[in-house]
Amino acid sequence: MDIMRGYGQYCGLARSLEIVGDRWNLLIVRQLLLGPARYRDLIEGLPGIATNLLADRLRDLEAAGVVERRLAGKGNAVEYALTQWGSGLREPIESLIRWSTPLMGRGPEGDSFRPEWLALALPALLGARVKIRTAATVGLEFGGPSYQVRATRSGFEVGPRDGREVDATVRGGPACVLGLAAGALALADAEAAGMIEIDGDASVVRAVFAA
């Protein structure tokens, strides 16, 4: 690691930022928290990053022990994954997602959005404030690929629709769904304003989003 990037402070935050504080580093970790990925998958999942910059960041994160390279299945294809230590960044990243709630209400405003990012955001937001008594599954539709929220007593899982029956489906924009998950937007208000549509059992949606 380049010593010129150091803060010269014997502080846990300073030393952590020396590793993950550079631009794009935490977003690379975000993608790898969703699962191991090949280089081209990371390029696709990180709109706006230059290929040479991604290569540099991956090299730095690997040298620091946050990321590792390994063979992906059969053949010689290489994928990147978080090390056990790198996976420990899930908690601080989830805390930052919750902290970001006031910044998300204004919507994308032209920024890129990928539904897969909700697979990390929604469990972070819902898990901090919602206690589920009965398992339920809510479909999510944003006008692209369909996703689902699977809620159980052990927590929340978000991913692409897997073909199983859902109890209800919510159609709306990502800002609305994030607002509901964070508790910053009431379900009744979102429905009254035409921001979302619900098909199926609305009581399940209220239970999952603690609305």
N, C-alpha and C positions, 0 to 999 in steps of 0.2 A: 504493500500500500504506500502510495506517495506521501511522504512525511509532510509535504507542503500543504496537504489537504487537512492536516490535523489542527485542532483548536488549541492544543497545548494546555488542556484543562483536565485535571483528575476528577472527572465528573461522569457518571454513567450516561447522562443524556448526551454530553459532548462526544463521548466515545462511540455511542450508538449512531449519532448523526454523521460521524466520520465514515461510517459504513453505508448507511441507508439514506443519508440526507441529501445526496446528489439528486438532481432532477431525473425523474423516471424510475429511480431505484424502487421506491415503494409501489409504484404501479406495476413494475415487473413482478414484484413479490405478490401483489394482488392477483395477477394472472396465474401464478404458480400455486397460490392457495386454492384455486379452482381445480387444479390437477396438473400433473406433469405435461409439458408441451414441447413441441418441436419449434425450431427457430422460426419457421414460416408461420406457425400458429401464433407465436408471440408477436410477430410483425402485424398480423391481422388483428390481434386483440389489443394492440396499442396504437390506435390511429394517431398519426402525426410524428411518430418516432422515426429517425433516420436509421437505415440499416447498419451503418458503421457505428452509430452511437449505441444501438442495442448490443452490438458485439462487444463494445468497450465496457458497457455496464455489466453484461453477463460475465465477462472476464474478471472484473473487479469483485463482483459478488461471489464468484467461485473462489477467487483467491482469499476472500475473507471468511469462507466457510459457510456462507448463507445458501449458496446454490451448488448443485452438483450435476455433472453430465453423466448419462448412462445410456445403454443401448435400449431402444424401444422395440420390444417384441422380437420378431425374427428379422434377420438381415442386419445391416450395419447402420441403420438410421439412429441418429442421436437425439435424445430428448433431454430437456432440462427439468429439474425437480428441486424442491426445497430440501435442505438437510433437516435433520431433527431440530437443530438449533434455529435454522431459518423458519421452520414452521411455528416457532414460538412468537413470530411477529403477528400471528392472527389476532391475538388479544389487543395489542396497541392499534392495529389497523381497524379493528371493529370499534374501538373507542373513538378513533378519529371519524369514522363513519357516523357514529351517533352525534359527535360534536358538530358535524357538518349540517345538521338538520336545518338551521336558519338560512343556510346558503342554498338549499335545494328547492325552496318553495317557488322560486321564480321560473322554474322549468329549464329545459336545455338551452334555450336562447341561441340555437344554432350549433351548440356543441354536439360532438358525436355521442351516440348512446348505443350500447350493446346490451340486450336483455340478460346476457350471462353475468353482467356485473351485479344484478340483483341477487344472484345466488350467494353472494357474500353480504350484500347490504341488508336484505330483508331478515335473515336470521339474526344479524347483529342488532337490528332495531326491535324486532318482535321479541327476541329472547330476553331483552333487558326489562320488559314490562308486561309480558303476557304469560299467563299460566294456563296451560291447556289441560282439561279434565278428560276429554274424549278425543280420540284420533279423528282427524278430518283432513280433507284435501280440497284445496281451492285452486281452480284454473285461473291463469292470468293471460290476457290477450292484449297486445299493444299494437296490433296491425301487422305484426311479423310472426316469427315462430312463437308457438304457444308454450307457456311455462306453467308450472304448478308449485304450490306451496303445500308441503306435507307437514302437518302439525301433529305431534305426539307429546306425551308427557315428558319425554326426554329432550324435546327441543323442536327445531324447525329445519326442514330441508327444502331447498329450492332448486329446481332443475327443469329441463325440458319435459313436456308432457310425455309420459311413458306408456300411454294407451289405457291405463287404468281409469275406471270411472271416477269422476270428481263429484263432490257434493254441491258445488256451486262454481260459477265462472264469473270473474270480474273483468270487465272491459273498460280500459281507461288509459290515460297517459302515464308515463313513468313517474312524473312529478307527483301526480295524484296518489299513485300506489305507495310511493315513498312517504308521502305525508300521512297516509292512513297507517302505515307501519310504524311511523315515529310517534303517532298519537297527536300530531300537529294539525290534523284535519279530521273532522267528524264524518263518519260514514253518511249520516243523514244529510249533512250539508253538501257533501259531494254528490249525492244522488239528486238532491233538490236543484243543484246548479247544473245538472246534466254532465258532470265531469266523469261519471262512471255509469255503467249499466251492470246489473246483476242478473244472471240466469241461475235458477236453482234455489237452494235453501238459503235465504238471506240471513237466517239466524246463525248459520255456520260461518258466514263471512264476518258477522258481528263478533262471534266468539274468537275467531282466528286473529282478527285485528283489534280485539278488545274495544270495539266501537260502541 
